[in-house]
Amino acid sequence: MSLGHRNQRPAHQRRRHGQDADFLCPDGVDFVDFAFFASHWLDSRCNTGNFYCEGTDVDQSGLVDVFDLKIFCDLWLEGVP
């Protein structure tokens, strides 16, 4: 995980059309991001106060669920060099 050239702001501040799965670093969507996503799996307390579970509630439905996983999978390896 490096502090590279893009996306140095937290995930909740750098949404791309409301969807961004590069939660932790600017190195692209990879296993580090998946582990972070998994740590919020089925969290149902997602709201603006916690930045939708630190960005893992990608569709901002209030729950980290299969619909967020689908978005995550669609973005898998995006931005990985």
C-alpha positions as CSV (number, residue, x, y, z in Angstrom):
1,M,0.0,0.0,0.0
2,S,1.7,3.2,-1.1
3,L,0.7,6.8,-1.0
4,G,1.1,7.2,-4.7
5,H,-0.1,9.7,-7.2
6,R,-4.0,9.5,-7.1
7,N,-6.8,9.2,-4.7
8,Q,-5.0,10.3,-1.6
9,R,-8.3,11.3,0.0
10,P,-10.5,8.8,1.9
11,A,-12.9,6.7,-0.2
12,H,-15.9,8.7,1.0
13,Q,-14.4,11.9,-0.5
14,R,-13.4,10.5,-3.9
15,R,-16.4,8.8,-5.2
16,R,-16.4,8.2,-9.0
17,H,-20.1,8.4,-10.0
18,G,-20.9,7.2,-6.5
19,Q,-18.8,4.0,-6.9
20,D,-15.2,3.5,-5.8
21,A,-13.8,0.2,-4.4
22,D,-10.2,1.4,-3.9
23,F,-10.8,1.9,-0.2
24,L,-7.4,2.1,1.3
25,C,-4.7,3.2,-1.1
26,P,-4.2,4.5,-4.6
27,D,-2.8,1.3,-5.9
28,G,-6.0,0.0,-7.5
29,V,-8.7,-2.4,-6.4
30,D,-6.9,-5.4,-5.0
31,F,-6.9,-7.9,-2.1
32,V,-6.1,-5.2,0.5
33,D,-9.4,-3.5,-0.5
34,F,-11.2,-6.9,-0.5
35,A,-10.1,-7.6,3.1
36,F,-11.3,-4.2,4.1
37,F,-14.6,-4.7,2.3
38,A,-15.0,-8.1,4.0
39,S,-14.4,-6.6,7.4
40,H,-17.6,-4.6,6.9
41,W,-19.6,-7.5,5.4
42,L,-23.3,-7.3,6.3
43,D,-22.8,-4.2,8.4
44,S,-26.2,-2.6,8.5
45,R,-25.3,0.7,10.3
46,C,-24.0,2.5,7.2
47,N,-24.9,6.1,6.9
48,T,-23.5,9.6,6.2
49,G,-22.1,9.8,9.7
50,N,-19.7,6.9,9.1
51,F,-19.3,7.6,5.4
52,Y,-21.4,4.6,4.5
53,C,-19.2,2.2,6.5
54,E,-16.0,3.8,5.3
55,G,-17.1,3.6,1.7
56,T,-17.8,-0.2,1.7
57,D,-21.5,0.4,1.3
58,V,-20.8,1.4,-2.3
59,D,-24.4,1.8,-3.3
60,Q,-25.2,3.7,-0.1
61,S,-28.2,1.5,0.7
62,G,-27.4,1.3,4.4
63,L,-26.1,-2.3,4.3
64,V,-22.9,-3.8,2.9
65,D,-24.3,-6.7,1.0
66,V,-24.2,-8.7,-2.2
67,F,-25.1,-5.6,-4.3
68,D,-22.0,-3.9,-3.0
69,L,-20.0,-7.0,-3.7
70,K,-21.2,-7.0,-7.3
71,I,-20.0,-3.4,-7.7
72,F,-16.7,-4.3,-6.1
73,C,-16.3,-7.3,-8.5
74,D,-17.1,-5.1,-11.5
75,L,-14.2,-2.7,-10.3
76,W,-11.8,-5.6,-9.5
77,L,-8.2,-4.8,-10.5
78,E,-9.2,-1.3,-11.7
79,G,-6.2,1.0,-11.4
80,V,-3.8,-1.9,-10.6
81,P,-0.5,-1.3,-12.4
